[in-house]
C-alpha cells in the first residue's frame, strides 16, 4: 500500500526562500502587464507574467481621451490581475501608470477606478522618472552598460544616457507607436516628419557615437524577434540580442516601407503588434542616424525591473547579476551547492598556475560556469550534456551576452560528454562563441570532468585535491586520506586535460 504524502511535503522545492511573492502592474499606453516575482532580489525570477493589449493611448493625441472601449478592457484586465495577486498570495504590489494616464483628460477618473480595483495606490510616473526607471532596468540586467537607453512605449519615447551605474537626466517625447499612429493619421510619411523634427538637435543623442543603443519596449522587441526569425538566429533569447547598427538601419528601412503582413516570418509577431511595427522601425531608424551607435542591444528589462532594482539595498545592488543568478540555479538544482562554490576556488588555482591567458571577464564567466556545472545531474546520463546546454543557454539569467551564454553552455556540455564529442554539439550554438571562448570552454569542461570524478560531487573534497601546473607538469595531488580516490578513470581524464594544455599528467598520492 502506497502511503500518501503529508501536505507539508507537497510544498514546492523548486523555489528559493525569498519570502512572499511580490508583483508589479505596469499600465502602459498600449499594454497592461502583471509580473509576479519570486521575491525582491538582485536576480528576480518571474513566477507569473501576463500581458493585455488594451490600447489606452490610441486616441490621446488626437482627442485627448483614452477610448471608452480601451478603458473598459483595461479595467477588466486589472480585475483579473488583482484576483491573480490574491490567488498567489502577493504581499507587496506596485502599480505604475505611464504616458496615456498622465496625458489623457480622463486619466484621473480612470486611475481612481483602477485604484479601487487594485486596492493599491497607482503611481502615475512622470516621463523623466520613467526614463530613470528604464535606465535602472538596463543597469540591473546588462553588465556595465555604456550608451543611450531608449524605451519606446505606446505613448512616449524615453531617452537617457547610461555609463555603468551612472545615469544622466533623461527626456521624454510623444513618439510612442500609438501616439505616432494617432498624430499622423496613420500616414507613415507624416509620421516621419514628426519623428525627424522631434529628434533634431536632441542632446541625449549627441553622445551616442561609437557607443551602444539599448532598445527597450514591446514593439522594439517585436522588431528584434522578426529579425531573429529572418536571419535564422540560433538562440531565441531576447535579452542581450545584438544587431550591428548598420544592419539594424537597413532592417528598419525595410520594415517601415512595406506592409507588415508582407514581411517574411511576420507570424512570429503578434497580430495586434504588427500595425505598430513601421512606426517603431521609423523611430529606431532615425535614432541610429542621429546617434550613430555601433550596435543596437535589446533589453528585456525596463521600468518594472528598474523599480525593483531601486528598492534593493546598496549591498544587493552591487552584486553581479550573473553570479547571483548562477548561485540561485546552483542552490536549486545541484547535488551540493557548496561543491559548486569550491569548484570556483579549485579552478582558480589551476588557471593561475596553467599560464593560460584569462581576462577578468573570462574569469567571471568561468566562475558562473562552475556554479551551474551540476544542474543537469537528474537527467539520464546520455542526455545530461544536451539538456544542460539547452537549460543554460536559454535560462532567465541576467548580466550576460549571448556569446557568454554559449560559453557557459559549452563548458558544461563538455563537462558531461567529454571534449572530443563535437558531433553531438549543435553547430548553431557553437557559432555564437569565438575560437578563444570555445578553447577555454573545452579546458574548463575537461578540468571539471576531473573534479567531479575525484569528488563524486561532494563538498569538502576539492580543497584537499589541488590541481596545478608544476614545472611543466599537470599535477593532481591526492595525498593522505584522499589517496584512495585515485583510479584509472581519474588518470584517463587527467590525461585528456593535459593534452589540451600541452602538459605531462601526474597524480601524486
N, C-alpha and C positions, 0 to 999 in steps of 0.2 A: 504494500500500500504506500503510495506517494504522499508524504506529508506536505501540507500546504504551508507556504512561507508566511511568516508573520508580517503584518503590514509594514513594520519598520524596515524590514529587509527589502521592501519594494521601492524604497526611495531611490532617486536617480544617483548612480555612482559616477556618471559621466559628466558631472557638474562640479565646478570649483566653488568653494565656500566663500563667496564674496558678499554674503548677506542676501536680503530680499532683492528681487529684480527691480530695476529702475527703468523708466521709459521717457521718451521724448516724442511729442507730436509736433510735426512741422506743417503749419498751414501756409502753403505757398500759393502763388498766383495761378499755377497750373495744377499742381498735385497736392494732395494731403497725405502725409505718411506717418505711420506709427512704427517706431522701432523700440522693442523691449530688449534691454541688455541684461546680461548675467549679473553685472554689478559695476560699480564705479571703479575702474582700474586703468592702468596705463595701456592695456591692450583689451579694450572692451569687446565682448563677443555677443552678437545679437542672438537672442532666443527666439524672437519673432519679428517679422518685417512685412508690413503690408502697405500698399500704396493705392490711392483712389485718384483718378484724374477728374477733378471737379471743374476746372477751368474758371475759377473765381475772377481772374483778371482779364477775361475775354473781351469785355467792353468798357473797362475802366477808363481807358484813354479817350475814347470817343464819347461815351455817355456819362462818365463819372460815377458809374454804379456797377456793382457786382450783379450779374444777371440773376433773376429770381430762381431759375431752374438750377443754376450752379450753386446758389446759396442753399437751396433745399437738399441738393445732392451732398454738399459738404456737411450739413448738419446731420444727415442720416449716417454718413461715414463716421462722424465724431461719436454718435451714439454707439456704434459698433466698437469703435476704438476704446471708449470708456468701459464698455462691458468686457472687452478683452483684457484690459488692465485689471479689472476686478477679478476675472477668472484666473489670471496669472499671479494674483496677489502682489501687484506692484505697490510698493510703499511710497515711492517718490516719482512724481510725474511733472515734467516740464513741458509747457505748451508755448510754442513760438509762432508768431504770425509775421508775414513779410509784406512785400510791396502792395498787393491788392488791398489788404486790410488797412494799411496805413494811408492809401491814396483815395480809396472809394468813399463817396459821401455816405453810403450805408454801412461803412466799415464798423463804426461804433455799435450800431444796432446788431450787426452780425456777431461781433465779439461778445456782447452781453449775452446773447442766446447761446453762443458756443461755450462760454464760461459756466453757465448753468448746467449744460450737458456734461462737460468735462469735470465739473466740480473742482476746478483748479484755475488759478489766475493765469490769464493768457498775456504773454509779454509781446506786445507789438513793437518789434525792434526797428530802430532806425536803419537807414541804408548804410551808414558808417559802421554801426555796430554789427550789422550783417556781414560787412566786409571783413571786420576783425575776427568774428567767429569763424568765417570760412577760412581765413588765413590760419587760425589756430588749428582747424581741422587738418589742413595740409601739413602744418608743423608736426602734428601728432602722428601722422601716418606716413610721411616721407622723410627719409634720413637726410638731415642737413639740406633742406631746400634752399635754392638760391634763384630767385626770379620774380616774376609777376604772377599773382594768383588772380584768376578771373572766374567768377561764379555767375553763370547765366541761368536765371530762373524764367518763369513765365512773364513776370512783370518788369524785372530790372536786371542790370548787369552791375556787379560789384567788382572793382579792381583795387588791388593792394600789393605793395612791394614787400617781399619777404626775403630775409637773409639769415639762415639758421633759425634762431628763436626771436630775432629782431623783426618787428612788424611796424611798418610805417603807416601813417594815416591813410585810410582808403577813401574811395569815392564811389558814388552810385549814379547810374544813368538809366533812363527808362527804355532800355534796349532789349528787354526780355522777349522771347519768341511771341507770346500772345500780344504783348504791348506793340511790338513792331507790326504784327499782322493787323492789329486794330488801327494803329495810326496811319498805316499806308493803304488801308482799304484793300488789303491782300494783293497789292501791286508790288512785286519784288523790286522793280526799278525805283519806285518811290521810296521803298524801304532802304535801298542802297544809298540814296541821297541823305536820308535821315541818319544812317549809321556814319557815313563819312563826315557829315557836319558835326556830329556829336563827338567823334574821336579826334578831330583835328586839334593839334597842339595840346593834347591831354598830357599833363606832366607824368602821370603814372606809367605811360608807355615809353617815355624818352629813355628810361634806364633799362629797357629790356634787351638792348642789342647784345648778342653773344651770350645771353643767359637762357633760362627756361621759362616757358609759359605753362602754368599749371591750370588745366581746364577742369572746372567743377560744374556740376549741374546735369540733370537728367537728359536733356536734349543733346548736349555735347557728348555725353556717354553713348547716346544712340548713334551719333556720328561715328564714334570710335568703334562701336560694335559692328557697324556696317563696313568700316574699313577692315576690321579683323576678318570678317567673312569673305570679303572680296579678295583679300591677299592670302587667304588660307593660313592665317597665323596659327601656330601650334598650341598656344596656351590661352585658353579662354578665361583669363583673369583681367578684369577691367583696371583695377588699381595698379598704377605704375606702367600702364601701357604707353609706349612712346611712338610718336610719328615724327620723323625729321621735318623741320619747318617747311622746307621746300615741297616735300611730298604732301604735307597737310594743306598747303596753299593750293596746289593743283586739285586735290581731292575736294576741297571746299568749293572751288570754282565749278567743278563738275556738278556737285550736288545742288548748288543754287541755280544752275542754268536749266536743269531738266525737271520734269515732273517726278516726284519721289517714287511713284509706283512703277516707273520705267527703269529704275536702277537695279542692277544685278544684286541679288541676295537681300533685297529690301524686306523680305519676310522675317529677317532677324530683328527688325524694328517694329514695335507695337503700332498697330494701325492708327491709334489716337495720337501718336508722336509724329507720324510721317508728315503731316501738313506743316509742322514747325521746323523740319529739317533745313529747308532752304534759308530760313531766317537765322538759324543757329550757324549755318555754314557761312552766311554773309558776314555775321559779326566776327567770327573767328578769322575769316579771310582778311578782313580789314585790320584786325588786331595784329596779325602776323606781319602785314605790310608796314604798319606803324612801328611796332616794337622790334621787329627783326630778330626774333629769338633763334636759338639753334634747334630746339626741339619743342614739341608740344607733348606734355606729360599729363595723362588723365588721372585724376584723383577720385576715388570712390568716397572719400571722406570730405565733409564740408561743415555746414553750420551745426548740425546735431553733434557731431563728434568734437567740433571745436568748443561747444558748450560744455560737454563732459570734461574735456581736457582742462578748461578754465576752472573747473570745480576741484581738480586734484590739488594736493599739497605740493610744495616745491620739490620734495624728495621724489614723489611719484612722477612729476613732470620731467625730471632729469633722467629718469630711467630710459634705457634703449628699448624702443617699442619691439624691435625684432627679438632681442634676448628675452624680454618679458613674455612675448607670445610663445617662444620656444620653451621657456620654463613652464608655462601653462600646459603645453602639449606633453612635456616630459612628465609632469605630475599626473596628468590624466591617463596616459597610455603606456608608460614604460614599466618594466618589471621593477626597477629600482630608480627613482628619481635621483637618489644620491649617487648612483653609479654614473649617470649622465653628467653630473657636476664633476665627479672625479675624472671622467674621461677628458674634460677640458684641460685640467692640470697635467694629465698624463701625456696628451698630445702636445701641450705647450713645451714640455721638457724635450720631447722627441724632435719637434720642429726647430727649437732653438739650437740643438746640437747637430742637426742634419746639414746645415748650410744651405737649405732651400730658401730662396728669397720669398718673403711673405710680407705684404704690406699690412698696415693697420686694418684696412677694410677687409682684406682677405682673412686676417686673424679673427675678425668679428664674425664673418660667415662660418669659419671653422668652428668657433665656439657654439654657434646656433646649430650647426650640423651635429655636434656631439650631443646636444640636448634632445634632438629629435631622432637619434640613431636607432632607438629601440621601439618606436611607436607601432611597428608592424609585427610584433612578436606573436600576436594571437592568430595571425593568418597561417594558412598552410605553408610549409617550408618552400614549396615550389613557386609560390606566388608572393612571398614577402617582399622581394625586391621590387616587383612591378607595382604592388599595392602601396608600398611605402613611397615610391616615386610619385604615383598619382596623388596620394593624400598630401604630400609635402608641396608638390608643385601647385596644387590648387587650394591649399589651406588659406584660411582667412587671417593670414599673418601680415603685419604691417612693418614699415621701415625697411623694405627690401624691394629691389627692382626685379625685373623678370630674369636677367642673367643670374642674379643671386639666387632666385628660386631654383633655377636649373642646377646651380652648383649644389645646393642642399640636397635636392632630389637625387642627383647623380652620385654624390658621395655615399648616401645611404643605400642607394641601389647597388653600388659596388661592394658595400659592406656585407650585403646579403648574398649576391650571386658570384662575387669574385671579379677580378679586374680583367679577365680575358674573355668575358662573355658578351662581347659587343653585339652579337647577333640578336640578343634578347632586348636590346636597348632601342627605344624609339628614336629614329634619326631626327625627328622634328624637335624633340626636347633638346637633343644634343646641339642642334643648330643655335640655340639661344646662348650657349656657353662658348667662350673663346677657347682656343687651344690651350692657353695657360690655365684657365679655370678647369678644363677637362683633365689636364695632367694633375693639378692639385687635388681634384676630386678622387682620382684613382689612388694617389698616395694616401690620402686620408681614409678612403674606403679600405685599402689594404691594411693600414695601421689599425683601424677599428676591428677588422677581422681577427687580428692577433689579440687585441684587448678583450673582445667578447669571448673568445675561446679560452683564454687564460682565466678570466674572472667568472665565467658562467653567468655574466650579467649581475653579479652580486657585489654589493658595496664593500669597501674595505680591502679589496684585493689589489687594485691597480697601484695604490700608493706604495705597496710592498713589491711591485713587479715593474720597476722602471725600464723604459726602452730609450736607449740613447745611441748616438753615433760616437764611438770612441776609437781614435786612431784609425780612421777609415774602415772601421768595422761596425756593423749594426748589432748592438749587444742588448739582449733581453736578460735581465737578472732575476732569477727565481731562486733566491737563497733562503737557507734555514727552513722555516715552516712552509715556504712557497715552492720548495724544490720539487715536491711531488706533483706539482701542476704541469711540469714539463712533459712533453709527449711527442709522438711522431707528427700528429696534425699541427701542433703548435710550431714545430720546426718547419713544416711544409709552408705554413702561412708566413712565417718569418722570412723564408727564402723568397716568396713572392714579393714581399715588400722590399727586400734587399735588392732584388733585380731592378725594381723601379727606380731606386735612388743610387744604383751603382756601388753597392757596399757588400762586404762579406758578412753573412749572418752568423751570429754566435749566441748560444744560450748558455749562460753561466748559472750553474746550480751549486 
